[in-house]
Structure formats: structure tokens, C-alpha cells
Amino acid sequence: MNIENMEAFVYVIHFGSFNKAAEALFLSQPSVTARIQSLERELDCRLFDRLGKQAVLTEEGKRFLPYAQQILQTYQKGRQHVQQKRKLAGELRIGCTVSVAHYVVPELLPLLQEQYPDLHFKFTTGVTDELVGKVLSKEIDIGFVRSVAHPNLASVKFYEDPIRLHVYEGHPFVEKDDLTVEAIGSQPLVFFECGALDWQRVHRIFESLRQPPNVVIQTDNSEMAKKLVMKKAGICFLPSMCVRGEVAEGRLLPVHIPETAGISMQTNIVTAQGEHEDIVRALLRIGRKLNFGG
């Protein structure tokens, strides 16, 4: 049985007419009609009754429809799987935000290379909206982006990165267990933000203050922000991922503020629906092994 004939049958039902199905399949209307007629000969029954310009499913057509849809879905999944395996033999194009490029990829990539030694990797950095567009247009295969939802994308949480107040070694906040927002407001503050909605929650913790916080420096660069803190230019709210090394070495110290509990930045892995599922599973395993977001 010809898959193209079955595809024409399902498209006519989905779009409601032979003409619209022809446009979607980049065929002429007579070609779609010929494919339907060929399928009817194979099945030895009429699938449509022609009522003027309308095509109405016959009872035989209604009974055959779920089987045709299932066959097409199975075929498409198989084709995607074959194409995915073919792609894995060559190059995998990955898009990621700058923070993922700086703090995640250098730890993640060597472990991914161990599992896919024949695979070549090409990385592109950008903002979430730009990367989502590139996944949808097939310019990249996988995107590491902020949490998104789109009907044509598979999106799964990769890690959640808590945003905490960080101070330098010897800062008086290190010894305090009962810090208040007012105390933070009186300190020189280096304010880093990357435009994500999560940062609005950080802004809101200062709304109860009579005076605005003492923001001495604003930056959209996390590397700059954390180095300024280590140079004692101020204290700063930072995603935990970007300061893992400095915290482990004791050069930066996170301090607990009740008002910021639960504020975090989520990074998802996005792909076109049904594609690169093996790679995504491998990335999730590696993320758990590296304790990202912990």
C-alpha cells in the first residue's frame, strides 16, 4: 500500500477539501484526486462521496481513517528515528544562552562526547526567543533556553538554578542568621540581571523599603558582577551555577534571605517534536550526574 496515497487521504480529511490538501502537500488538485482513487482501488471501496465541491467520508472511509492515521504516525516516527540516527553520525547543532555556554557546556560536553565519540558539535549562543526560532526553523537541533512552551516543540526541564545573595569573604553578613531586606538595602549592591522574569521577583523584595536599595553598579554580565563582589565593590544576587567554583573555594559566600527563598532560573532543553530523544535523555542523565541546580 502506497504511503503517499494514504497521506493524501488523511490530509483531505484534515483540511476539509482536496484543494487545501493539495496546497499543503505541494501538489496539484488532480494529483491528490489520483492518489485517493488509487487508494480506493487498493481497498476496493469508495472513501469519499462527492457532493458538488464537497467530499464527504463514506462509512468505509470512516472505518479506515483511524488505521490510516496510525500507519502514518508509525511511518513518520520511523522516518524521524532513521533521520536522527543519520544526523548523529555527523554534526549536532546546539544553541544555548550565554550562561549555559559559560557554566554548563564545559562540564557537560566531555561526558556527552564519551557517549557519542563520532559526533561533531557546533554551538551557537543567543537569547531564548532567538534560539527557539532557530529550533523551529531547523537551524539548530537542540536548544538550552529559559522555560518555554510551544506546540511544535518538546520542552523538558534540564535544571533549576537558585538565585541567592552572595557576599565576599569577611563580609559582616556571613555571621548573621537573621538578615532583613532593610539590611541589604543599606549595602552597596552590584545588580546583575539578564532580563528573565525571575529577576522581577528579586526587584519586588525591595518594594517594602522606604528608600530604594543602594545599587552602585548595574550589569548584564555575570562574570563582571561576581568579580566586582570579590573585589568588594558590593554584594550581589547571582545564579548559583555561575559561582559554583568561587563558592567551593570560599571566595564568595551565599547568605540566606527568607524573601528570596524559591527564586530560581529554569533552563529547559527544547527540540522539534519527536527528534533527538536519545540525545535529550543522555543530557538529562549527565545533568543529574553533575548535580546541576543542586
Residue pairs with C-beta under 8 A, 6 or more apart in sequence:
1 39
1 42
2 35
2 38
2 39
2 42
3 71
3 72
3 75
4 35
5 35
5 36
5 38
5 39
5 42
6 39
6 68
6 71
6 72
7 25
7 35
7 72
8 21
8 25
8 27
8 32
8 35
8 36
8 39
9 35
9 36
9 39
9 47
9 61
9 64
9 65
9 68
10 65
10 68
10 69
10 72
11 21
11 24
11 25
11 32
12 18
12 21
12 32
12 36
12 48
12 55
13 57
13 65
14 21
15 21
15 24
17 53
17 54
17 55
18 29
18 32
18 33
18 36
18 55
19 29
21 32
22 28
22 29
22 31
22 32
25 32
36 47
36 48
39 47
40 46
40 47
43 60
43 64
45 58
45 60
46 58
46 60
46 61
47 57
47 58
47 60
47 61
47 64
48 55
48 56
48 57
48 58
48 61
49 55
49 56
49 57
49 58
50 56
57 65
76 274
77 274
80 274
80 275
84 275
84 276
84 277
84 278
87 141
87 276
88 116
88 118
88 119
88 278
88 279
89 118
89 119
90 119
90 120
91 119
91 120
91 121
91 122
92 116
92 119
92 120
92 121
92 122
92 141
92 142
92 276
92 279
93 122
93 124
93 139
93 140
93 141
93 142
94 121
94 122
94 123
94 124
94 140
94 141
94 142
94 143
94 144
95 123
95 124
95 125
95 126
95 131
95 134
95 135
95 140
95 142
95 143
95 144
95 145
96 104
96 105
96 123
96 124
96 125
96 131
96 143
96 144
96 145
97 125
97 126
97 127
97 128
97 131
97 144
97 145
97 146
97 194
97 267
98 125
99 194
99 222
99 239
99 241
99 242
100 144
100 267
101 123
101 125
102 222
102 223
102 242
103 241
103 242
103 244
104 144
104 159
104 241
104 267
104 292
105 123
107 290
108 283
108 286
108 287
108 290
109 121
111 286
111 289
111 290
112 121
112 282
112 283
112 286
113 119
113 121
115 282
116 279
116 282
124 131
124 134
124 140
126 134
127 195
128 145
128 146
128 148
131 140
131 143
131 144
131 145
131 270
132 143
132 145
132 148
132 150
132 153
132 270
134 140
134 143
135 141
135 142
135 143
135 153
135 270
135 271
135 272
136 150
136 152
136 153
136 272
138 272
141 271
141 275
141 276
141 279
142 269
142 270
142 271
142 276
142 279
142 280
142 283
143 269
143 270
143 271
144 158
144 267
144 268
144 269
145 267
145 268
145 270
146 196
146 265
146 266
146 267
146 268
147 155
147 157
147 266
147 267
147 268
148 155
148 268
148 270
149 155
150 270
152 272
152 273
153 270
153 271
153 272
153 273
154 270
154 271
154 272
154 273
154 274
154 275
154 277
154 280
155 268
155 269
155 270
156 268
156 269
156 280
156 284
157 266
157 267
157 268
158 267
158 268
158 269
158 283
158 284
158 287
158 292
159 241
159 266
159 267
159 287
159 292
159 293
160 264
160 265
160 266
160 267
160 293
161 239
161 240
161 241
161 264
161 265
161 266
161 267
161 292
161 293
162 239
162 240
162 263
162 264
162 293
163 198
163 199
163 202
163 237
163 238
163 239
163 240
163 260
163 263
163 264
163 265
164 237
164 238
164 240
164 254
164 255
164 256
164 257
164 260
165 173
165 184
165 235
165 236
165 237
165 254
165 255
165 257
165 260
166 226
166 229
166 235
166 236
166 237
166 238
166 243
166 247
166 252
166 253
166 254
166 255
167 173
167 174
167 229
167 235
167 252
167 253
167 255
168 229
168 230
168 231
168 232
168 235
168 251
168 252
168 253
169 250
169 251
169 252
169 253
171 235
171 253
173 179
173 183
173 187
173 235
173 255
174 253
174 255
176 183
176 255
177 256
179 255
179 256
179 257
181 205
181 206
181 208
181 209
181 257
181 259
182 209
184 206
184 213
184 235
184 257
185 206
185 209
185 211
185 212
185 213
185 214
186 214
187 214
187 234
187 235
188 214
188 216
188 233
188 234
188 235
189 213
189 214
189 215
189 216
189 217
189 234
189 235
189 236
190 215
190 216
190 217
190 218
190 219
190 225
190 228
190 229
190 233
190 234
190 235
190 236
191 213
191 215
191 217
191 218
191 219
191 236
191 237
192 218
192 219
192 220
192 221
192 222
192 224
192 225
192 236
192 237
192 238
193 199
193 202
193 218
193 220
194 220
194 222
195 220
196 265
198 263
198 264
198 265
201 260
201 263
202 237
202 260
202 263
205 257
205 259
205 260
206 212
206 213
216 233
216 234
217 225
217 228
217 233
217 234
219 225
219 228
222 238
222 239
222 242
223 242
225 236
225 238
226 236
226 238
226 242
226 243
226 246
226 252
228 234
228 236
229 235
229 236
229 238
229 252
230 246
230 251
230 252
237 260
238 252
239 265
240 247
240 254
240 293
241 292
241 293
243 252
243 254
246 252
247 253
247 254
264 293
269 280
269 283
269 284
271 277
271 280
287 293
